[in-house]
Amino acid sequence: MSDARVARIGVVGLGYWGPNIARNVAENPRAELAWLCDRSPDTLAAVAARHPQVRTTTSYEELLEDPELDAVAIVTPVSTHYDLAAAALEADKHVLVEKPLAGSSEQAARLIELAERRSLVLLPGHTFLYSPPVVKVKELLDAGTLGEIYFISLSRVNLGLHQPDVSVVWDLAPHDLSILSFWLGGMPSEVSAVSRSCVLPDSPDVAFVNLRFGAGTIAHLELSWLSPVKLRRTSIVGSEKMVIYDDTSNEPIRIFDAGAELPAPETFGEFRLTYRTGDIVSPKIDAMEPLALEIDDFCAAILDDVETRSSPRLGYEVVRAVEAIERSLENGGRPCSTADEPEGDHFLDADVLSLVRPQDAGRAPGDDRSGRDVASHNGAGSDDRVLSDREAAEHDRA
């Protein structure tokens, strides 16, 4: 590994999202964009033109053989995440891998065990955890401003793009599952879902997911690749106040002093609700690129040995929750516990499971750093395993 106080990073997969990561690595003062890798020579050349000083290759193996390379960012289809990340960890490289961490919880657990055994950073790319509006909502929840959280409704829909290797659930749900875990202090205890394959057979492109959390909060996810408009809208309803978070708005957070109250009855049997509609406040939100903060966090973990906000355990828990949603879909929408053993977990040894199973169900995976920590940022694989990033994969990220 290099002894320089910058992290030398290679980006693997240069379709839609990969160039954004390359740009942020190049612009980060604690990082050096050392390599660009994609199996498509044309794609590689197009991105390399923006970074003429960077070494390029169509061979993932060549990249990993560089002894001065500290880390790789993997931005490829989900089906390749495990093989590419495992090869990098075995080559003693730190790894940032786009969400979801892997294609199964068994694979995710094995990546975590490998990273732990080699004392390497493994960061799943749940970029929304670094979004200033998401952090602001976390601060409101932690301060008790909204009161008891009754329910949360989330819409993540747009027109396209259908992905060749995953369903709409695997593509979009990890965003909202990671956000909800960050906000509420853990994953849902129970899920149920319905979906439909409207365009391509056996490729669900719309799904409605219900989630139940241990403290009583319920949530609903609307996920779709078939919508006339792009929506990234979340409603949070509490006993004291309500919040609208709209990731596409110039005012991403609006706090409503609104609600319903049940005053003490004046006579026996008299119950009359009163409704409160007060001020609407739109707090100032710093205009910071979440991906820039994520790369900053990755570099700090490599150079300063600090914990990342998007933790490996969170990545594992997100994959487990998606698997529970898939089990519900396979069983006609039957509610499924996220604690159920996914197929393959019984093959994992106790040491691996101890790394990924939460020790405190009331605490969010990876929640050992507060929202203000992120706010303070303001201011050996073979060649055929290297695939181009899915065309417009991760297109939903802001």
Order of alpha helices (4+ residues) and beta strands (2+ residues): beta-alpha-beta-alpha-beta-alpha-beta-alpha-beta-alpha-beta-alpha-beta-alpha-beta-beta-beta-beta-beta-beta-beta-alpha-alpha-beta-alpha-alpha
